[in-house]
Amino acid sequence: MSCSEKRALDRRSFLKSGMAASAAALALPALFSRAALAAAESDRVLVLIQLDGGNDGLNTVIPFGDDLYYKARPSLGIKAGQLTKLDDHIGLHPALAPLRAAWDDSALSVVQGVGYPEPNRSHFTSTDIWQTASTTTPDRWSGWVGRALDRDAAGREVPGLQLDGGPLSLALVGEKVVVPSVADANGFRVDAGRRDLVLQMAKRTRKADNAEFIRRSAAQAYNTSARIERALKDSAGRGAYPQTPLANRLWQVARLIEARMSSRVYALRLSGFDTHSRQGEAHQALLAELGGALGAFHTDLKAKGLDKRVLCVTYSEFGRRVKENRSLGTDHGAAAPMIVMGGGARDGIVGRHPRLDDLDDGDLRFHTDFRQVYATILDRWIGVDSTAVLGSKFKPVNFIES
Protein backbone atom coordinates (compact mmCIF):
# COMPACT_ATOMS: atom_id res chain seq x y z
CA MET A 1 0.00 0.00 0.00
CA SER A 2 1.42 3.40 -0.96
CA CYS A 3 1.81 6.25 1.55
CA SER A 4 -0.96 8.24 -0.11
CA GLU A 5 -3.30 5.23 0.00
CA LYS A 6 -2.47 4.68 3.68
CA ARG A 7 -3.19 8.34 4.52
CA ALA A 8 -6.52 8.12 2.69
CA LEU A 9 -7.39 4.91 4.55
CA ASP A 10 -6.43 6.42 7.92
CA ARG A 11 -8.53 9.50 7.30
CA ARG A 12 -11.45 7.43 6.01
CA SER A 13 -11.34 5.32 9.19
CA PHE A 14 -11.20 8.46 11.32
CA LEU A 15 -14.18 10.02 9.59
CA LYS A 16 -16.21 6.90 10.28
CA SER A 17 -15.34 6.95 13.98
CA GLY A 18 -17.41 8.43 16.79
CA MET A 19 -14.88 11.22 17.27
CA ALA A 20 -15.32 12.25 13.66
CA ALA A 21 -19.06 12.51 14.16
CA SER A 22 -18.55 14.83 17.14
CA ALA A 23 -15.98 16.92 15.32
CA ALA A 24 -18.16 17.22 12.25
CA ALA A 25 -21.04 18.68 14.22
CA LEU A 26 -18.76 21.38 15.57
CA ALA A 27 -16.11 22.01 12.97
CA LEU A 28 -17.22 21.07 9.48
CA PRO A 29 -18.79 24.45 8.75
CA ALA A 30 -15.18 25.34 8.16
CA LEU A 31 -15.34 23.74 4.79
CA PHE A 32 -16.77 27.02 3.54
CA SER A 33 -13.16 28.18 3.45
CA ARG A 34 -12.03 31.72 2.79
CA ALA A 35 -10.76 30.69 -0.60
CA ALA A 36 -14.16 29.24 -1.38
CA LEU A 37 -15.98 32.36 -0.19
CA ALA A 38 -13.92 34.40 -2.61
CA ALA A 39 -15.20 32.39 -5.56
CA ALA A 40 -16.73 34.23 -8.47
CA GLU A 41 -20.44 35.02 -8.27
CA SER A 42 -20.89 33.24 -11.60
CA ASP A 43 -20.14 29.84 -10.05
CA ARG A 44 -22.94 27.46 -10.88
CA VAL A 45 -24.84 25.68 -8.14
CA LEU A 46 -26.45 22.25 -8.16
CA VAL A 47 -29.36 21.52 -5.80
CA LEU A 48 -30.15 17.81 -5.41
CA ILE A 49 -33.42 16.66 -3.87
CA GLN A 50 -33.69 12.97 -3.03
CA LEU A 51 -37.26 11.63 -3.04
CA ASP A 52 -36.54 8.96 -0.47
CA GLY A 53 -38.52 5.72 -0.55
CA GLY A 54 -39.12 5.23 -4.26
CA ASN A 55 -41.31 7.93 -5.80
CA ASP A 56 -44.21 6.78 -7.98
CA GLY A 57 -43.06 8.35 -11.22
CA LEU A 58 -46.13 7.15 -13.08
CA ASN A 59 -48.34 9.32 -10.86
CA THR A 60 -45.87 12.19 -10.98
CA VAL A 61 -45.55 12.55 -14.74
CA ILE A 62 -48.81 11.02 -15.93
CA PRO A 63 -49.49 9.60 -19.43
CA PHE A 64 -53.14 10.68 -19.45
CA GLY A 65 -53.31 10.06 -23.20
CA ASP A 66 -52.82 6.31 -22.72
CA ASP A 67 -55.91 4.26 -21.74
CA LEU A 68 -53.62 1.55 -20.36
CA TYR A 69 -52.70 3.90 -17.52
CA TYR A 70 -56.28 4.01 -16.28
CA LYS A 71 -56.76 0.27 -16.78
CA ALA A 72 -53.72 -0.45 -14.61
CA ARG A 73 -54.82 2.08 -11.99
CA PRO A 74 -58.60 2.13 -11.70
CA SER A 75 -58.39 3.72 -8.23
CA LEU A 76 -55.08 5.60 -8.27
CA GLY A 77 -55.36 6.95 -11.81
CA ILE A 78 -55.68 10.74 -11.90
CA LYS A 79 -58.12 12.22 -14.38
CA ALA A 80 -56.80 14.29 -17.24
CA GLY A 81 -58.85 17.32 -16.25
CA GLN A 82 -56.99 17.60 -12.94
CA LEU A 83 -53.47 17.64 -14.38
CA THR A 84 -51.05 20.36 -15.33
CA LYS A 85 -50.71 19.27 -18.94
CA LEU A 86 -47.32 19.52 -20.59
CA ASP A 87 -48.43 18.24 -23.99
CA ASP A 88 -51.23 16.16 -25.48
CA HIS A 89 -50.01 12.97 -23.81
CA ILE A 90 -48.47 13.69 -20.40
CA GLY A 91 -49.12 16.02 -17.48
CA LEU A 92 -47.91 16.69 -13.96
CA HIS A 93 -49.72 15.54 -10.83
CA PRO A 94 -52.13 18.29 -9.65
CA ALA A 95 -49.99 18.88 -6.54
CA LEU A 96 -47.12 19.97 -8.81
CA ALA A 97 -49.14 22.86 -10.27
CA PRO A 98 -46.71 25.41 -8.69
CA LEU A 99 -44.11 24.23 -11.23
CA ARG A 100 -46.20 25.68 -14.05
CA ALA A 101 -44.46 29.05 -13.67
CA ALA A 102 -41.04 27.45 -14.21
CA TRP A 103 -42.44 25.59 -17.24
CA ASP A 104 -43.82 28.83 -18.67
CA ASP A 105 -40.42 30.47 -18.03
CA SER A 106 -38.71 27.72 -20.07
CA ALA A 107 -36.87 26.66 -16.92
CA LEU A 108 -38.26 23.16 -16.43
CA SER A 109 -37.30 19.84 -18.00
CA VAL A 110 -38.81 16.41 -17.45
CA VAL A 111 -36.33 13.63 -18.20
CA GLN A 112 -38.36 10.48 -18.76
CA GLY A 113 -37.65 6.76 -18.45
CA VAL A 114 -34.56 7.03 -16.21
CA GLY A 115 -33.12 3.89 -14.63
CA TYR A 116 -30.33 1.34 -15.03
CA PRO A 117 -29.87 -2.25 -16.29
CA GLU A 118 -31.07 -5.13 -14.11
CA PRO A 119 -32.73 -2.84 -11.56
CA ASN A 120 -32.47 -3.66 -7.88
CA ARG A 121 -35.67 -3.21 -5.82
CA SER A 122 -33.94 -2.95 -2.44
CA HIS A 123 -34.16 0.57 -1.02
CA PHE A 124 -30.65 0.38 0.41
CA THR A 125 -28.89 -1.22 -2.54
CA SER A 126 -30.61 0.89 -5.17
CA THR A 127 -29.94 4.08 -3.20
CA ASP A 128 -26.26 3.10 -3.04
CA ILE A 129 -26.27 2.53 -6.79
CA TRP A 130 -27.74 5.96 -7.49
CA GLN A 131 -25.48 7.73 -5.04
CA THR A 132 -22.22 6.04 -6.05
CA ALA A 133 -23.11 5.90 -9.76
CA SER A 134 -21.90 2.30 -9.76
CA THR A 135 -23.94 -0.83 -10.43
CA THR A 136 -21.03 -3.23 -9.93
CA THR A 137 -18.43 -1.88 -7.48
CA PRO A 138 -18.67 -3.91 -4.26
CA ASP A 139 -16.84 -1.40 -2.03
CA ARG A 140 -19.08 1.62 -2.47
CA TRP A 141 -17.70 4.17 -0.06
CA SER A 142 -17.43 7.27 -2.28
CA GLY A 143 -20.19 9.12 -4.11
CA TRP A 144 -20.43 10.72 -7.52
CA VAL A 145 -20.82 14.25 -6.10
CA GLY A 146 -17.96 13.76 -3.65
CA ARG A 147 -15.68 12.60 -6.44
CA ALA A 148 -16.73 15.59 -8.52
CA LEU A 149 -15.93 18.00 -5.68
CA ASP A 150 -12.56 16.29 -5.27
CA ARG A 151 -11.87 17.09 -8.91
CA ASP A 152 -13.29 20.61 -8.99
CA ALA A 153 -12.04 22.19 -12.20
CA ALA A 154 -10.60 25.23 -10.41
CA GLY A 155 -8.63 23.06 -7.99
CA ARG A 156 -10.21 24.70 -4.94
CA GLU A 157 -11.64 23.27 -1.74
CA VAL A 158 -15.30 23.99 -2.52
CA PRO A 159 -17.56 21.67 -0.56
CA GLY A 160 -21.25 21.08 -0.67
CA LEU A 161 -23.81 21.14 2.08
CA GLN A 162 -26.50 18.66 3.08
CA LEU A 163 -29.51 20.27 4.73
CA ASP A 164 -31.74 17.68 6.35
CA GLY A 165 -30.03 16.67 9.56
CA GLY A 166 -29.82 13.01 8.57
CA PRO A 167 -26.78 10.83 7.93
CA LEU A 168 -24.55 12.17 5.20
CA SER A 169 -25.66 10.97 1.79
CA LEU A 170 -23.19 8.57 0.24
CA ALA A 171 -23.39 10.71 -2.90
CA LEU A 172 -21.47 13.46 -1.09
CA VAL A 173 -18.62 11.34 0.27
CA GLY A 174 -15.24 12.02 -1.34
CA GLU A 175 -11.51 11.60 -0.72
CA LYS A 176 -10.48 15.24 -0.22
CA VAL A 177 -13.59 17.23 0.59
CA VAL A 178 -15.80 16.47 3.57
CA VAL A 179 -19.37 17.72 3.25
CA PRO A 180 -21.28 18.55 6.45
CA SER A 181 -24.87 17.55 7.14
CA VAL A 182 -27.02 19.75 9.40
CA ALA A 183 -30.74 20.07 10.08
CA ASP A 184 -30.65 23.62 8.78
CA ALA A 185 -28.02 26.24 8.03
CA ASN A 186 -28.36 27.75 11.51
CA GLY A 187 -26.49 24.68 12.69
CA PHE A 188 -23.31 26.32 11.42
CA ARG A 189 -23.16 28.79 14.28
CA VAL A 190 -19.87 28.24 16.05
CA ASP A 191 -18.97 30.17 19.19
CA ALA A 192 -15.52 30.48 20.70
CA GLY A 193 -16.20 27.81 23.32
CA ARG A 194 -17.14 25.21 20.73
CA ARG A 195 -14.11 26.12 18.65
CA ASP A 196 -11.80 25.63 21.65
CA LEU A 197 -13.44 22.26 22.38
CA VAL A 198 -12.63 21.05 18.89
CA LEU A 199 -9.04 22.22 19.25
CA GLN A 200 -8.76 20.20 22.46
CA MET A 201 -10.12 17.15 20.63
CA ALA A 202 -7.45 17.64 17.99
CA LYS A 203 -4.73 17.50 20.63
CA ARG A 204 -5.99 14.12 21.82
CA THR A 205 -6.05 12.39 18.44
CA ARG A 206 -3.14 10.08 17.67
CA LYS A 207 -2.99 10.75 13.96
CA ALA A 208 -1.04 13.88 13.08
CA ASP A 209 -2.85 14.31 9.76
CA ASN A 210 -6.23 14.05 11.49
CA ALA A 211 -5.26 16.56 14.18
CA GLU A 212 -4.20 19.09 11.59
CA PHE A 213 -7.43 18.51 9.68
CA ILE A 214 -9.50 19.24 12.81
CA ARG A 215 -7.45 22.30 13.82
CA ARG A 216 -7.73 23.85 10.37
CA SER A 217 -11.46 23.18 10.23
CA ALA A 218 -12.13 24.64 13.68
CA ALA A 219 -10.23 27.86 13.00
CA GLN A 220 -11.97 28.45 9.70
CA ALA A 221 -15.40 27.53 11.08
CA TYR A 222 -15.31 30.28 13.69
CA ASN A 223 -14.62 32.91 11.02
CA THR A 224 -17.19 31.54 8.57
CA SER A 225 -20.16 31.06 10.91
CA ALA A 226 -20.73 34.79 11.32
CA ARG A 227 -21.13 35.21 7.59
CA ILE A 228 -23.68 32.39 7.44
CA GLU A 229 -25.62 33.89 10.34
CA ARG A 230 -25.77 37.25 8.56
CA ALA A 231 -27.02 35.57 5.40
CA LEU A 232 -29.96 34.00 7.25
CA LYS A 233 -30.85 37.03 9.37
CA ASP A 234 -32.78 38.77 6.60
CA SER A 235 -36.17 37.04 6.46
CA ALA A 236 -37.42 39.01 3.44
CA GLY A 237 -39.27 36.76 1.03
CA ARG A 238 -39.85 33.98 3.54
CA GLY A 239 -43.60 34.59 3.40
CA ALA A 240 -43.64 33.51 -0.24
CA TYR A 241 -42.50 30.02 0.81
CA PRO A 242 -44.96 27.44 2.18
CA GLN A 243 -44.59 26.53 5.85
CA THR A 244 -42.99 23.13 5.19
CA PRO A 245 -39.56 21.71 6.11
CA LEU A 246 -38.45 21.42 2.48
CA ALA A 247 -39.55 24.97 1.65
CA ASN A 248 -37.73 26.35 4.70
CA ARG A 249 -34.51 24.61 3.67
CA LEU A 250 -34.77 25.83 0.10
CA TRP A 251 -35.29 29.35 1.45
CA GLN A 252 -32.04 28.94 3.36
CA VAL A 253 -30.28 27.65 0.25
CA ALA A 254 -31.50 30.72 -1.65
CA ARG A 255 -30.15 33.02 1.04
CA LEU A 256 -26.74 31.32 1.04
CA ILE A 257 -26.55 31.56 -2.73
CA GLU A 258 -27.54 35.22 -2.54
CA ALA A 259 -24.79 35.79 0.05
CA ARG A 260 -22.28 34.42 -2.48
CA MET A 261 -21.42 31.35 -0.49
CA SER A 262 -19.48 29.17 -2.87
CA SER A 263 -20.74 25.69 -2.09
CA ARG A 264 -21.20 24.03 -5.45
CA VAL A 265 -23.81 21.50 -4.30
CA TYR A 266 -26.70 21.59 -1.84
CA ALA A 267 -28.35 18.26 -1.03
CA LEU A 268 -31.81 17.87 0.50
CA ARG A 269 -34.08 14.92 1.22
CA LEU A 270 -37.85 14.51 1.21
CA SER A 271 -38.84 11.17 2.75
CA GLY A 272 -41.99 9.08 2.80
CA PHE A 273 -42.34 7.84 -0.78
CA ASP A 274 -42.58 4.12 0.06
CA THR A 275 -46.33 4.13 -0.64
CA HIS A 276 -47.37 0.45 -0.56
CA SER A 277 -50.88 1.19 0.70
CA ARG A 278 -53.43 4.02 0.57
CA GLN A 279 -51.07 5.91 -1.70
CA GLY A 280 -53.37 8.60 -3.04
CA GLU A 281 -53.50 10.95 -0.07
CA ALA A 282 -49.91 10.37 1.07
CA HIS A 283 -48.46 10.90 -2.39
CA GLN A 284 -50.58 14.01 -2.86
CA ALA A 285 -49.15 15.52 0.35
CA LEU A 286 -45.56 14.68 -0.57
CA LEU A 287 -45.81 16.14 -4.05
CA ALA A 288 -47.57 19.20 -2.65
CA GLU A 289 -44.58 19.81 -0.37
CA LEU A 290 -42.20 19.29 -3.28
CA GLY A 291 -44.16 21.40 -5.75
CA GLY A 292 -44.80 24.25 -3.33
CA ALA A 293 -41.16 24.43 -2.25
CA LEU A 294 -39.75 24.26 -5.78
CA GLY A 295 -42.26 26.78 -7.11
CA ALA A 296 -41.35 29.30 -4.41
CA PHE A 297 -37.63 28.62 -4.89
CA HIS A 298 -37.89 29.34 -8.61
CA THR A 299 -39.84 32.57 -8.03
CA ASP A 300 -37.37 33.71 -5.36
CA LEU A 301 -34.26 33.04 -7.43
CA LYS A 302 -35.76 34.67 -10.50
CA ALA A 303 -36.68 37.81 -8.54
CA LYS A 304 -33.12 38.05 -7.20
CA GLY A 305 -31.56 37.42 -10.63
CA LEU A 306 -29.97 34.19 -9.38
CA ASP A 307 -31.95 31.64 -11.38
CA LYS A 308 -29.34 31.37 -14.15
CA ARG A 309 -26.80 30.12 -11.62
CA VAL A 310 -28.88 27.30 -10.14
CA LEU A 311 -29.91 23.87 -11.42
CA CYS A 312 -32.28 21.84 -9.24
CA VAL A 313 -32.62 18.09 -9.85
CA THR A 314 -34.86 15.47 -8.21
CA TYR A 315 -34.08 11.76 -8.05
CA SER A 316 -35.38 8.63 -6.31
CA GLU A 317 -33.94 5.15 -5.88
CA PHE A 318 -36.58 3.60 -8.13
CA GLY A 319 -40.10 4.12 -9.43
CA ARG A 320 -43.17 2.01 -8.63
CA ARG A 321 -44.88 -0.83 -10.47
CA VAL A 322 -47.41 0.07 -13.14
CA LYS A 323 -50.34 -1.84 -11.68
CA GLU A 324 -51.82 -0.70 -8.37
CA ASN A 325 -51.94 -3.33 -5.64
CA ARG A 326 -54.88 -4.51 -3.55
CA SER A 327 -54.00 -2.06 -0.78
CA LEU A 328 -54.53 0.90 -3.12
CA GLY A 329 -50.82 1.50 -3.28
CA THR A 330 -47.91 0.58 -5.54
CA ASP A 331 -44.95 -1.71 -5.01
CA HIS A 332 -41.26 -1.29 -5.83
CA GLY A 333 -40.63 -0.78 -9.52
CA ALA A 334 -37.90 0.47 -11.83
CA ALA A 335 -37.79 3.40 -14.28
CA ALA A 336 -39.08 6.85 -13.33
CA PRO A 337 -38.78 10.49 -14.45
CA MET A 338 -36.42 13.13 -13.07
CA ILE A 339 -37.44 16.78 -12.79
CA VAL A 340 -34.84 19.42 -13.66
CA MET A 341 -35.50 23.08 -12.87
CA GLY A 342 -33.42 26.20 -13.27
CA GLY A 343 -32.08 28.83 -15.60
CA GLY A 344 -29.80 26.29 -17.24
CA ALA A 345 -32.53 23.77 -17.93
CA ARG A 346 -33.54 23.24 -21.55
CA ASP A 347 -37.30 23.59 -21.40
CA GLY A 348 -39.37 20.65 -22.48
CA ILE A 349 -39.87 16.93 -22.26
CA VAL A 350 -36.72 14.86 -22.72
CA GLY A 351 -37.25 11.38 -24.10
CA ARG A 352 -40.48 9.50 -24.62
CA HIS A 353 -42.66 8.23 -21.83
CA PRO A 354 -41.99 4.48 -21.34
CA ARG A 355 -44.58 2.35 -23.12
CA LEU A 356 -47.29 0.76 -21.00
CA ASP A 357 -47.77 -2.10 -23.47
CA ASP A 358 -44.12 -3.19 -23.25
CA LEU A 359 -43.28 -3.77 -19.61
CA ASP A 360 -40.35 -5.51 -17.95
CA ASP A 361 -41.94 -7.97 -15.50
CA GLY A 362 -44.64 -5.43 -14.66
CA ASP A 363 -42.29 -2.44 -14.57
CA LEU A 364 -41.62 0.45 -16.92
CA ARG A 365 -38.57 -0.14 -19.11
CA PHE A 366 -35.87 2.48 -18.79
CA HIS A 367 -34.32 4.03 -21.87
CA THR A 368 -32.04 6.63 -20.22
CA ASP A 369 -29.32 5.45 -17.84
CA PHE A 370 -29.19 7.70 -14.78
CA ARG A 371 -25.45 8.03 -15.31
CA GLN A 372 -26.19 9.77 -18.60
CA VAL A 373 -28.02 12.39 -16.55
CA TYR A 374 -25.08 12.65 -14.15
CA ALA A 375 -22.62 12.93 -17.03
CA THR A 376 -24.63 15.79 -18.50
CA ILE A 377 -24.67 17.62 -15.16
CA LEU A 378 -20.94 17.09 -14.61
CA ASP A 379 -19.81 18.09 -18.11
CA ARG A 380 -22.27 20.86 -18.92
CA TRP A 381 -23.08 22.34 -15.52
CA ILE A 382 -20.45 21.62 -12.87
CA GLY A 383 -17.59 21.64 -15.34
CA VAL A 384 -15.90 18.42 -14.24
CA ASP A 385 -14.88 15.61 -16.56
CA SER A 386 -17.66 13.05 -16.20
CA THR A 387 -15.54 10.14 -17.39
CA ALA A 388 -13.07 10.70 -14.57
CA VAL A 389 -15.88 10.83 -12.00
CA LEU A 390 -18.09 8.03 -13.33
CA GLY A 391 -15.34 5.72 -14.55
CA SER A 392 -16.85 5.38 -18.03
CA LYS A 393 -18.11 7.54 -20.85
CA PHE A 394 -21.89 8.04 -20.89
CA LYS A 395 -23.79 9.70 -23.71
CA PRO A 396 -25.16 13.08 -22.57
CA VAL A 397 -28.87 13.89 -22.44
CA ASN A 398 -30.14 17.11 -23.93
CA PHE A 399 -31.70 18.83 -20.92
CA ILE A 400 -29.11 21.56 -20.15
CA GLU A 401 -28.49 24.58 -22.31
CA SER A 402 -24.96 24.41 -23.69
Secondary structure as GFF3:
##gff-version 3
##sequence-region A 1 402
A	DSSP	alpha_helix	3	15	.	.	.	ID=ss1
A	DSSP	alpha_helix	18	27	.	.	.	ID=ss2
A	DSSP	three_ten_helix	28	31	.	.	.	ID=ss3
A	DSSP	alpha_helix	34	37	.	.	.	ID=ss4
A	DSSP	beta_strand	45	52	.	.	.	ID=ss5
A	DSSP	three_ten_helix	57	59	.	.	.	ID=ss6
A	DSSP	beta_strand	61	62	.	.	.	ID=ss7
A	DSSP	alpha_helix	67	72	.	.	.	ID=ss8
A	DSSP	three_ten_helix	80	82	.	.	.	ID=ss9
A	DSSP	beta_strand	84	85	.	.	.	ID=ss10
A	DSSP	beta_strand	91	92	.	.	.	ID=ss11
A	DSSP	three_ten_helix	94	99	.	.	.	ID=ss12
A	DSSP	alpha_helix	100	104	.	.	.	ID=ss13
A	DSSP	beta_strand	108	115	.	.	.	ID=ss14
A	DSSP	alpha_helix	123	132	.	.	.	ID=ss15
A	DSSP	alpha_helix	144	150	.	.	.	ID=ss16
A	DSSP	beta_strand	161	163	.	.	.	ID=ss17
A	DSSP	three_ten_helix	170	172	.	.	.	ID=ss18
A	DSSP	beta_strand	181	182	.	.	.	ID=ss19
A	DSSP	three_ten_helix	185	188	.	.	.	ID=ss20
A	DSSP	alpha_helix	192	204	.	.	.	ID=ss21
A	DSSP	alpha_helix	208	233	.	.	.	ID=ss22
A	DSSP	three_ten_helix	238	240	.	.	.	ID=ss23
A	DSSP	alpha_helix	245	258	.	.	.	ID=ss24
A	DSSP	beta_strand	265	271	.	.	.	ID=ss25
A	DSSP	alpha_helix	279	304	.	.	.	ID=ss26
A	DSSP	three_ten_helix	307	309	.	.	.	ID=ss27
A	DSSP	beta_strand	310	315	.	.	.	ID=ss28
A	DSSP	beta_strand	336	342	.	.	.	ID=ss29
A	DSSP	beta_strand	348	350	.	.	.	ID=ss30
A	DSSP	beta_strand	368	369	.	.	.	ID=ss31
A	DSSP	alpha_helix	370	377	.	.	.	ID=ss32
A	DSSP	pi_helix	378	382	.	.	.	ID=ss33
A	DSSP	alpha_helix	386	390	.	.	.	ID=ss34
###
